[in-house]
Amino acid sequence: MTINVIIIGGGLNGLTTAVSLAQSKQTVTLFEQQPQLGGAAQTGPGDVGQLDMVPMALVEQLGLSFIEPPALVTAVQADGPALTLWRDEARTVAELRQFSQQDADRYPDFCREVIALGTQWQQWLAQPAPNLATADSPTFLAWIQNMNGGTEADSAQRLKLWHTAALSLRHYLRRWFESDLLHGALAAGPLFGVCYGPWADHTTHHLLSQTGPDTVRAVRLVQGGVGALAQALAERAAGLGVTIETETAVSHILLENGRAVGVGLSDGRTVQASQVISSAGLRHTLFNLVGAANLEPRTVRRLRSRVYRGSTSQLNLRLRRLPRFNGVADTDALTGHIVVAPSLAYLEKAADAGKYGRIAPDPVLDMMLPTLSDPTLAPPAEHILYVTIQHTPYQLRQGEWDEAQRNGLAQQIIAQLGRYSPGLPQQIIDWQLTTPLDYEQQFGLSEGHIHQGQRELGQMGMLRPLPGCGPYETPIANLTLCGAATNGVKREV
Ligand SMILES: Cc1cc2nc3c(=O)[nH]c(=O)nc-3n(C[C@H](O)[C@H](O)[C@H](O)COP(=O)(O)OP(=O)(O)OC[C@H]3O[C@@H](n4cnc5c(N)ncnc54)[C@H](O)[C@@H]3O)c2cc1C
């Protein structure tokens, strides 16, 4: 049997690509180095409200159930009332009145603007960007004009979209609202995985990337967690004839006359194929699997200048019982994201510490309690709290990510949580921490960046994966990418 395609990596995007290609009658083999499928996302809570390239239509076809929790985000305080942004806009407006009448009055118009711009932004990003090096002017112009259909009547809307996307979150949110807690509730999510704070230019495009069709933040849990989604994708792929080998690392990509012709595996086997597709990141694929010696010096320079700067750590806690949070009266408020981000200044200070290689004394936390909506994820009465810790730099100014550093961070966060949820530290049965270094070592994510490279404007659209390459291309013939390192074009299935 001749293998048409080898896929490197069984994360959500590698599995989706396998299904897509097998449906078009390609013979596909997928190699995943880890024992489990699902990639980096399996370490988190399974909010699939926004998945970079997995089409929601496919996720729905797999027969999985989804939970759309009543709460989108709850911003908690150490001493003071919490603020919940509910899926139900009228309920949010009522709650906002205790913080600011003006903010309550403006919230519906804000939602309408952000959802309209977010829809446009996401639709535009989801179409293939032209190759900067080869596209002629009409192709390039057509791509720009495709934003919101590209008619003349939309030019004002296009202008507004670009202007908004280029603003800092601080600038944009302060234009609308005065309440610190509302600013924090709206800014924490968009800065997930981002190494900058809300004062940095262009950070509003992250807000536009996270909106749902009718909510300011898309929040949707898959029943059974990311593991269930990965399993369902793997079963669909296997049903279509895809061969999947786990615990099988690709050690290098075989080249002949500068073209990829197969892979070498860590167990010594070599496998030939007419096409190699990597769902690992660009730098990892080219430097570690192709080898810098096989690349043009210009490509090596460009790769070195890509911004990765992973800064996300994940602390997962097993709890004896449901935690209570200060200022939260209704348990439903804990069904969405629970954030510790009481103001824009708090977010900026935490990002500043990370910028200089330190961890802030009070980091920004983005938590989820999926067991509240899906009790099947834990034994009866127990709960799992997923705590994403922002701005924990891959490169520490002092020391390394050794056991002492890891324990220190876990204990710091557990103590911090105790101020927002008294009694929580005593309810911990077990904890597990994944640092940026762990993401690099376990999943091949360069500098531990969970999106395989910062999604800043200079690294998106036609500038992703690399200026001068098409949406999935690499500089090596027959070697393409299909993971988060590409520009987020959703695949047809
Ligand atoms: C806690 C957390 C929450 C997240 N939440 C979201 C979210 O809500 N929305 C979103 O869009 N994204 C989210 N992400 C980012 C998420 O990881 C990506 O969106 C998406 O899952 C990326 O999938 P992928 O298949 O492209 O890459 P990865 O998940 O990075 O998978 C790549 C796979 O390739 C394997 N691999 C690498 N090198 C080799 C090799 N040499 N041989 C064999 N296998 C190899 C790795 O082990 C890995 O399994 C989150 C990430 C984390 C960590």
PDBQT file of the ligand as one rigid body, heavy atoms in Angstrom, charges set to zero:
ROOT
HETATM    1  C1  LIG A 501      -5.288  25.089  28.532  1.00  0.00    +0.000 C 
HETATM    2  C2  LIG A 501      -5.495  25.397  27.088  1.00  0.00    +0.000 A 
HETATM    3  C3  LIG A 501      -6.701  25.875  26.636  1.00  0.00    +0.000 A 
HETATM    4  C4  LIG A 501      -6.878  26.183  25.289  1.00  0.00    +0.000 A 
HETATM    5  N1  LIG A 501      -8.062  26.668  24.857  1.00  0.00    +0.000 NA
HETATM    6  C5  LIG A 501      -8.235  26.958  23.542  1.00  0.00    +0.000 A 
HETATM    7  C6  LIG A 501      -9.463  27.428  23.032  1.00  0.00    +0.000 A 
HETATM    8  O1  LIG A 501     -10.403  27.605  23.783  1.00  0.00    +0.000 OA
HETATM    9  N2  LIG A 501      -9.577  27.682  21.709  1.00  0.00    +0.000 N 
HETATM   10  C7  LIG A 501      -8.520  27.493  20.854  1.00  0.00    +0.000 A 
HETATM   11  O2  LIG A 501      -8.643  27.715  19.655  1.00  0.00    +0.000 OA
HETATM   12  N3  LIG A 501      -7.359  27.054  21.317  1.00  0.00    +0.000 NA
HETATM   13  C8  LIG A 501      -7.199  26.789  22.614  1.00  0.00    +0.000 A 
HETATM   14  N4  LIG A 501      -6.007  26.345  23.077  1.00  0.00    +0.000 N 
HETATM   15  C9  LIG A 501      -4.923  26.200  22.146  1.00  0.00    +0.000 C 
HETATM   16  C10 LIG A 501      -5.038  24.826  21.562  1.00  0.00    +0.000 C 
HETATM   17  O3  LIG A 501      -3.953  24.078  21.974  1.00  0.00    +0.000 OA
HETATM   18  C11 LIG A 501      -5.167  24.928  20.057  1.00  0.00    +0.000 C 
HETATM   19  O4  LIG A 501      -6.194  25.733  19.669  1.00  0.00    +0.000 OA
HETATM   20  C12 LIG A 501      -5.428  23.616  19.362  1.00  0.00    +0.000 C 
HETATM   21  O5  LIG A 501      -5.844  22.625  20.218  1.00  0.00    +0.000 OA
HETATM   22  C13 LIG A 501      -4.172  23.326  18.684  1.00  0.00    +0.000 C 
HETATM   23  O6  LIG A 501      -4.253  22.037  18.136  1.00  0.00    +0.000 OA
HETATM   24  P1  LIG A 501      -3.169  21.566  17.143  1.00  0.00    +0.000 P 
HETATM   25  O7  LIG A 501      -3.587  20.207  16.695  1.00  0.00    +0.000 OA
HETATM   26  O8  LIG A 501      -2.945  22.587  16.099  1.00  0.00    +0.000 OA
HETATM   27  O9  LIG A 501      -1.805  21.543  17.947  1.00  0.00    +0.000 OA
HETATM   28  P2  LIG A 501      -1.322  20.832  19.289  1.00  0.00    +0.000 P 
HETATM   29  O10 LIG A 501      -2.402  20.692  20.264  1.00  0.00    +0.000 OA
HETATM   30  O11 LIG A 501      -0.088  21.564  19.660  1.00  0.00    +0.000 OA
HETATM   31  O12 LIG A 501      -0.966  19.375  18.779  1.00  0.00    +0.000 OA
HETATM   32  C14 LIG A 501       0.227  19.067  18.123  1.00  0.00    +0.000 C 
HETATM   33  C15 LIG A 501       0.472  17.595  18.394  1.00  0.00    +0.000 C 
HETATM   34  O13 LIG A 501       1.621  17.202  17.695  1.00  0.00    +0.000 OA
HETATM   35  C16 LIG A 501       2.344  16.303  18.514  1.00  0.00    +0.000 C 
HETATM   36  N5  LIG A 501       3.739  16.299  18.038  1.00  0.00    +0.000 N 
HETATM   37  C17 LIG A 501       4.629  17.339  18.047  1.00  0.00    +0.000 A 
HETATM   38  N6  LIG A 501       5.796  16.942  17.542  1.00  0.00    +0.000 NA
HETATM   39  C18 LIG A 501       5.656  15.634  17.207  1.00  0.00    +0.000 A 
HETATM   40  C19 LIG A 501       6.536  14.667  16.636  1.00  0.00    +0.000 A 
HETATM   41  N7  LIG A 501       7.819  14.973  16.336  1.00  0.00    +0.000 N 
HETATM   42  N8  LIG A 501       6.077  13.429  16.426  1.00  0.00    +0.000 NA
HETATM   43  C20 LIG A 501       4.783  13.090  16.725  1.00  0.00    +0.000 A 
HETATM   44  N9  LIG A 501       3.925  13.969  17.292  1.00  0.00    +0.000 NA
HETATM   45  C21 LIG A 501       4.356  15.205  17.503  1.00  0.00    +0.000 A 
HETATM   46  C22 LIG A 501       2.191  16.859  19.906  1.00  0.00    +0.000 C 
HETATM   47  O14 LIG A 501       2.440  15.904  20.894  1.00  0.00    +0.000 OA
HETATM   48  C23 LIG A 501       0.724  17.301  19.875  1.00  0.00    +0.000 C 
HETATM   49  O15 LIG A 501      -0.148  16.283  20.306  1.00  0.00    +0.000 OA
HETATM   50  C24 LIG A 501      -5.819  26.002  24.399  1.00  0.00    +0.000 A 
HETATM   51  C25 LIG A 501      -4.614  25.485  24.844  1.00  0.00    +0.000 A 
HETATM   52  C26 LIG A 501      -4.450  25.192  26.174  1.00  0.00    +0.000 A 
HETATM   53  C27 LIG A 501      -3.145  24.635  26.611  1.00  0.00    +0.000 C 
ENDROOT
TORSDOF 0
